[in-house]
Amino acid sequence: MKKTVKALAIILLTSFLFMTSITFFSFNDAYIPAFISAISNSNLTGKLRANSDNAVAVNSSVKKVIACGQPFGIKMLTEGIVVVRLSDINGEKDSCPAKKAGIQVGDIIISVGGEIITSNEDLSKVISSSDGKTVEVVLKRNKSDDKSSSAEKLTLKLTPEYSTNDMCYKTGMWVRDSSAGIGTITFYDPSTGTFGGLGHPICDADTGELMPLSSGEICKVSITGCKKGSDGAPGELRGRFLSGDQIGTATQNSYSGIFGTLNEPPSKNEEIEIADYDNIKTGKAEILTTVSGSTPQRYSINIEQINKDDPESKNFVIRITDRDLINETGGILQGMSGSPIIQNGKLIGAVTHVFVNNSCMGYGIFAQTMISQSQTKTDNNNCLNLAA
């Protein structure tokens, strides 16, 4: 009996010490090995269980990607066509039929007269054959600046008018159905073949609205030169699309960047970890960017300020400190958007914007935000101006 009591006491004491050690690690934010967490999940409750679960969740969320810095070109077709301007037509009334119908700049025309509209040619054909009869227009319109809200769908009545100058029926709408440009690839995930770039959306040059992506081709680009930036006049990279087939597909144009898939890795760089928000500090860092040809180089920068509560793409302020880059470009240029930012061997974010009055300074977005967005489908229709 005494032996049994003694043995039971030893078991209870051992269990107490073991549980105490788990509590110590858990409450002091130390890493808890998976096997300890598994035991605690089955035996503990309350706060201890929650802490151990969080520790494992943080550990399992550690992800590695390839930080790139290569330039890329994108040719994108929009979902529908975007209204970029309204004007009066020369006719009997010298008015704008589209404006009278309630159509606004920034609206996305989906169908007219029951016909799906995907190009300028589609619209012209339907309107020309209308003979001035009223047609039904289905469109999408942004309801607010709230990124969580989706565009509302509207149905309007449009009556084309005859233009005496063009000798055909017109609506007074100027529209755009495609866009092309260059940017920088931020990361590539070899486990999925997905990539992220820009760090901000592609917006219509006239309306400032996010271009609604229908399909997009990713192409190789070579940087041929630049327009040097200066205070009050941001510069830009100049490049050319290289011949050959597309190297990937764009599937998202979102407020935190362009995302899609690539046919092959764009870089032979080794994978690096994505830094947790709390590991990003003010101080020295580097960017990977390409200012000539197709090969990125490392340049020194400084993280001046961190805005962890900013949900958009202005999460921290950066300053170019590399004299070679400043002498060659004047600082941050349009086209550098998406250039990966590396600190202490980890990917922390990407360049997104340049300050108009100081081309050596700009904004960056957290890499974790871009990674999360690359794994999510979204219908955001907002944009940010003054993008790099």
Secondary structure, 3 states (H helix, E strand, C coil): CHHHHHHHHHHHHHHHHHHHHHHHHHHCCCCCCHHHHHHHHHHCCHHHHHHHHHHHHHHHHCCEEEECCCEEEEEEEEEEEEEEEECCCCCCCCCCHHHHHCCCCCCEEEEECCEECCCHHHHHHHHHCCCCCCEEEEEEECCCCCCCCCCEEEEEEECCEEECCCCEEECCEEEEEEEEEEEEEEEEECCCCEEEECCCCCECCCCCCECCEEEEEEEEEEEEEEECCECCECCEEEEEECCCCCCEEEEEEECCEEEEEECCCCCCCCEEEECCHHHCCCEEEEEEECCCECCCEEEEEEEEEECCCCCCCCCEEEEECCHHHHHHHCCCCECCCCCEEEECCEEEEEEEEEECCEEEEEEEEEHHHHHHHHCCCCCCCCCCCCEC
